[in-house]
Amino acid sequence: MSAPPATDRVRRFLLEEHPIRGQLVQLECSWAALREHASYPAPVRDLLGEATAAAVLLASTLKFDGSLTLQMQGDGAVRLLVAQCTHDFHIRSVAHFDAARVTPDFGSLAGGGLITVTVESVERGAPYQGIVPLAGASLAECIDGYFASSEQLPTRVRLASDAARAGGILVQQLPGIEADAAWERLCGHVASLDAPDLLYAAPDSLVQRTASIDDVRLFAGSSVTFKCRCNRDRVLGVLRSLGEAEVQSVLQEQGKVEVTCDFCHRPYVFDAIDVTQVFGPPSVPAPQGIN
């Protein structure tokens, strides 16, 4: 049997002799597919990649059927960022930003605001939501704050992204266990990881470097794929809701009707034949009588 691909997988690991667990993700094809129809300045692109990796890591710590949504909303250059991961690791993400204000600085991108983590579970019914302020020098620090405030679990997260890959690592102490030397040592190793380590190091090498002298078990994990909920039938439903008069008006003015998904920016184009199939032939005014 061939080995699973190194990228586009989220993988769990455990320290054999200590109450510490971790998750590792490296995204490549799914990260490219997510941005296929979108164009972001590099700082916004990288923040979106980090948020997408963070959503996968957070979802991988849960046992649920549904979706986890990580939302960042503030008064910085990135007004709104949403990254979503389902229980079976389908991802989608989007960012809305003010291009004139974009800089590489996280504080400038995020500004003052909130991070909201929402878990919608089929079994639970009502969604669970945790909200923390955007207080940190990086998105990873904000996620650490989320776990400390909302989950009361000692957690360390490192995130990275570039034009080719997005990824990160999360380590966590099991509930009810006091911090010990192994935890402090592990946190130090995680802090020392840089972007090339997180994005391009082989997973077994990266995990072993993180665990250092401790025995560690790395599991095969689950594949991660990009999947937006939009499709042509859903967009046709949007056109029907707009009404025939408005759609025909756009068609006559522009020669086509184009609708772009707010999430993945994929364009859907409809011509006169498509519109006729939705609403039927346009009505023709009855001729006026001759006086």
C-alpha positions as CSV (number, residue, x, y, z in Angstrom):
1,M,0.0,0.0,0.0
2,S,1.4,3.4,-0.9
3,A,2.0,6.0,1.8
4,P,-0.5,8.8,2.2
5,P,0.6,12.2,0.7
6,A,2.6,14.4,3.1
7,T,0.5,17.5,2.3
8,D,-3.2,18.2,2.5
9,R,-3.5,16.1,5.6
10,V,-4.2,16.8,9.2
11,R,-2.3,14.4,11.5
12,R,-2.6,13.7,15.2
13,F,0.3,12.8,17.4
14,L,0.8,11.8,21.0
15,L,3.7,11.9,23.4
16,E,3.8,8.3,24.7
17,E,4.9,9.0,28.3
18,H,3.3,12.4,28.9
19,P,-0.4,13.7,28.8
20,I,0.3,15.8,25.7
21,R,-1.4,15.6,22.3
22,G,-0.9,17.6,19.1
23,Q,-2.2,18.2,15.6
24,L,-0.2,19.0,12.5
25,V,-1.5,20.2,9.1
26,Q,0.2,21.2,5.8
27,L,-2.0,22.3,2.9
28,E,-0.9,22.6,-0.7
29,C,-3.5,21.6,-3.4
30,S,-6.4,22.5,-1.2
31,W,-4.8,25.9,-0.5
32,A,-4.3,26.6,-4.2
33,A,-7.9,25.5,-5.0
34,L,-9.3,27.7,-2.3
35,R,-7.7,30.8,-4.0
36,E,-8.3,29.7,-7.6
37,H,-10.8,32.5,-8.3
38,A,-9.6,35.1,-5.8
39,S,-6.7,37.5,-5.7
40,Y,-5.3,38.7,-2.4
41,P,-2.3,40.9,-1.5
42,A,0.5,38.8,0.0
43,P,-0.1,39.9,3.7
44,V,-3.9,39.2,3.4
45,R,-3.2,35.9,1.5
46,D,-0.9,34.7,4.2
47,L,-3.2,35.7,7.1
48,L,-6.0,33.8,5.3
49,G,-3.8,30.8,5.0
50,E,-3.0,30.9,8.7
51,A,-6.6,31.2,9.5
52,T,-7.5,28.3,7.3
53,A,-4.8,26.1,8.9
54,A,-6.1,27.2,12.3
55,A,-9.6,26.2,11.5
56,V,-8.4,22.7,10.5
57,L,-6.4,22.4,13.7
58,L,-9.3,23.4,15.9
59,A,-11.7,21.2,14.1
60,S,-9.3,18.2,14.5
61,T,-9.5,18.6,18.3
62,L,-13.2,17.9,18.3
63,K,-15.4,14.9,17.7
64,F,-18.5,16.2,16.0
65,D,-20.6,16.1,12.8
66,G,-20.9,19.7,11.5
67,S,-18.6,22.6,10.9
68,L,-16.3,24.9,12.7
69,T,-16.0,28.5,11.7
70,L,-13.2,30.8,12.7
71,Q,-14.1,34.5,12.2
72,M,-11.9,37.5,12.6
73,Q,-13.6,40.9,12.6
74,G,-12.0,44.2,13.4
75,D,-11.2,47.7,12.4
76,G,-7.9,46.9,10.7
77,A,-7.2,46.6,7.0
78,V,-8.9,43.1,7.0
79,R,-12.4,44.0,8.0
80,L,-13.7,40.4,8.0
81,L,-12.0,37.0,7.6
82,V,-13.9,33.8,7.8
83,A,-12.3,30.3,7.6
84,Q,-14.5,27.2,7.9
85,C,-13.7,23.5,8.3
86,T,-16.2,20.6,8.4
87,H,-15.9,17.5,10.5
88,D,-14.6,15.7,7.4
89,F,-12.1,18.4,6.7
90,H,-13.6,20.3,3.8
91,I,-12.3,23.8,3.9
92,R,-13.3,27.2,2.5
93,S,-12.2,30.7,3.5
94,V,-12.6,34.3,2.5
95,A,-11.3,37.7,3.5
96,H,-12.7,41.2,2.9
97,F,-10.1,44.0,3.1
98,D,-9.2,47.6,2.4
99,A,-6.4,47.4,-0.1
100,A,-5.1,50.9,0.6
101,R,-4.4,50.0,4.3
102,V,-2.7,46.6,3.8
103,T,0.7,46.2,5.4
104,P,2.6,43.1,6.6
105,D,2.0,43.9,10.2
106,F,-0.6,41.7,12.0
107,G,-1.7,44.5,14.3
108,S,-2.4,46.7,11.3
109,L,-4.2,44.0,9.4
110,A,-6.4,42.9,12.4
111,G,-6.9,46.1,14.3
112,G,-9.1,46.0,17.3
113,G,-11.9,43.5,17.3
114,L,-12.9,40.0,18.0
115,I,-12.1,36.4,17.1
116,T,-15.2,34.2,17.1
117,V,-15.1,30.4,17.0
118,T,-18.5,28.8,16.2
119,V,-19.1,25.1,16.2
120,E,-22.3,23.9,14.6
121,S,-23.0,20.3,15.4
122,V,-25.8,18.1,14.0
123,E,-26.1,16.3,17.3
124,R,-26.0,19.4,19.6
125,G,-28.6,21.5,17.8
126,A,-27.8,25.0,19.0
127,P,-24.3,26.1,18.0
128,Y,-21.5,26.6,20.5
129,Q,-19.7,29.9,20.3
130,G,-16.5,31.2,21.9
131,I,-15.5,34.9,21.6
132,V,-12.1,36.5,22.5
133,P,-10.6,39.9,21.7
134,L,-8.0,40.3,19.0
135,A,-5.2,40.6,21.6
136,G,-1.9,39.2,20.4
137,A,1.1,39.9,18.1
138,S,-0.1,37.1,15.7
139,L,-3.1,35.1,14.8
140,A,-1.5,32.1,16.6
141,E,-1.2,34.1,19.8
142,C,-4.9,35.0,19.5
143,I,-5.8,31.3,19.1
144,D,-3.7,30.5,22.3
145,G,-5.8,33.2,24.0
146,Y,-9.0,31.6,22.8
147,F,-8.0,28.2,24.3
148,A,-6.9,29.8,27.6
149,S,-10.1,31.8,27.9
150,S,-12.8,29.7,26.4
151,E,-11.5,26.1,26.8
152,Q,-9.2,26.5,29.8
153,L,-6.7,24.2,28.1
154,P,-3.0,25.0,28.0
155,T,-2.4,25.2,24.2
156,R,0.4,26.5,21.9
157,V,-0.2,27.1,18.2
158,R,2.2,28.1,15.4
159,L,0.9,29.0,12.0
160,A,2.5,29.9,8.7
161,S,1.5,30.5,5.1
162,D,2.9,31.6,1.7
163,A,1.9,31.5,-1.9
164,A,2.4,27.7,-2.1
165,R,1.4,26.3,1.3
166,A,-0.4,26.9,4.5
167,G,0.1,25.0,7.7
168,G,0.6,24.9,11.4
169,I,1.0,22.9,14.5
170,L,-1.1,22.7,17.8
171,V,0.0,21.1,21.0
172,Q,-2.2,20.7,24.0
173,Q,-2.1,19.4,27.5
174,L,-4.8,16.9,28.4
175,P,-7.5,18.3,30.8
176,G,-6.9,18.0,34.5
177,I,-3.2,17.7,34.3
178,E,-0.7,20.2,35.8
179,A,2.0,21.6,33.6
180,D,5.3,19.8,34.0
181,A,8.8,20.0,32.6
182,A,7.8,18.0,29.5
183,W,5.1,20.6,28.6
184,E,7.5,23.5,29.2
185,R,10.1,21.9,27.0
186,L,7.6,21.2,24.3
187,C,6.3,24.8,24.3
188,G,9.9,25.9,23.8
189,H,10.4,23.7,20.8
190,V,7.1,24.8,19.2
191,A,8.1,28.4,19.7
192,S,11.4,27.8,17.8
193,L,9.7,26.5,14.6
194,D,9.8,28.9,11.7
195,A,7.7,29.2,8.6
196,P,9.8,26.8,6.4
197,D,9.7,24.2,9.2
198,L,5.9,24.4,9.4
199,L,5.3,24.4,5.7
200,Y,8.0,22.2,4.2
201,A,9.5,19.9,6.8
202,A,8.5,16.3,6.5
203,P,5.7,15.6,9.1
204,D,7.6,12.9,11.0
205,S,10.7,15.0,11.2
206,L,8.8,18.0,12.3
207,V,6.9,16.1,15.0
208,Q,10.1,14.4,16.2
209,R,11.8,17.8,16.5
210,T,8.9,19.1,18.5
211,A,8.9,16.2,20.9
212,S,12.7,16.1,21.1
213,I,13.8,13.4,23.5
214,D,10.3,12.1,24.2
215,D,8.8,9.1,22.3
216,V,6.1,10.3,20.0
217,R,3.4,8.5,17.9
218,L,2.3,10.1,14.7
219,F,-1.0,8.9,13.2
220,A,-1.8,8.7,9.4
221,G,-4.5,11.4,9.8
222,S,-7.2,12.6,7.4
223,S,-7.1,14.3,4.0
224,V,-8.1,17.9,3.7
225,T,-9.9,19.2,0.6
226,F,-11.3,22.5,-0.6
227,K,-15.1,22.4,-1.1
228,C,-17.3,25.4,-1.3
229,R,-21.1,25.0,-0.9
230,C,-21.8,27.1,-4.0
231,N,-23.0,25.4,-7.2
232,R,-24.9,26.3,-10.3
233,D,-28.3,25.1,-9.0
234,R,-27.9,27.3,-5.8
235,V,-27.1,30.3,-7.9
236,L,-30.1,29.6,-10.1
237,G,-32.1,29.8,-6.9
238,V,-30.7,33.2,-6.2
239,L,-31.7,34.4,-9.7
240,R,-35.3,33.1,-9.1
241,S,-35.4,35.0,-5.8
242,L,-34.4,38.2,-7.6
243,G,-37.3,37.9,-9.9
244,E,-37.7,37.8,-13.7
245,A,-37.9,41.6,-14.2
246,E,-34.6,42.4,-12.5
247,V,-32.8,39.5,-14.1
248,Q,-34.1,40.4,-17.6
249,S,-33.0,44.0,-17.0
250,V,-29.4,42.9,-16.2
251,L,-29.4,40.6,-19.2
252,Q,-30.6,43.4,-21.6
253,E,-28.1,45.8,-20.2
254,Q,-25.0,43.6,-20.1
255,G,-25.8,40.7,-22.5
256,K,-25.3,38.2,-19.6
257,V,-26.0,37.7,-15.9
258,E,-22.9,37.1,-13.8
259,V,-23.1,36.0,-10.1
260,T,-19.9,35.6,-8.0
261,C,-19.8,33.4,-4.9
262,D,-19.0,35.6,-1.9
263,F,-16.9,32.8,-0.4
264,C,-14.8,31.3,-3.2
265,H,-15.2,34.1,-5.8
266,R,-16.1,31.6,-8.5
267,P,-18.1,33.3,-11.2
268,Y,-21.3,31.8,-12.6
269,V,-22.3,33.3,-16.0
270,F,-25.8,32.9,-17.5
271,D,-26.9,33.9,-21.0
272,A,-30.3,34.5,-22.5
273,I,-30.9,30.8,-23.0
274,D,-30.1,30.1,-19.3
275,V,-32.5,32.8,-18.2
276,T,-35.2,31.5,-20.5
277,Q,-34.9,28.1,-18.9
278,V,-35.3,29.6,-15.5
279,F,-38.3,32.0,-16.2
280,G,-39.6,30.9,-19.6
281,P,-39.7,33.2,-22.7
282,P,-40.0,36.9,-21.9
283,S,-43.5,38.2,-22.3
284,V,-44.3,40.1,-25.5
285,P,-46.6,43.2,-25.1
286,A,-49.9,42.8,-26.9
287,P,-50.3,45.0,-30.0
288,Q,-52.3,48.1,-29.5
289,G,-55.6,48.4,-31.4
290,I,-56.1,51.0,-34.2
291,N,-58.4,53.8,-33.4
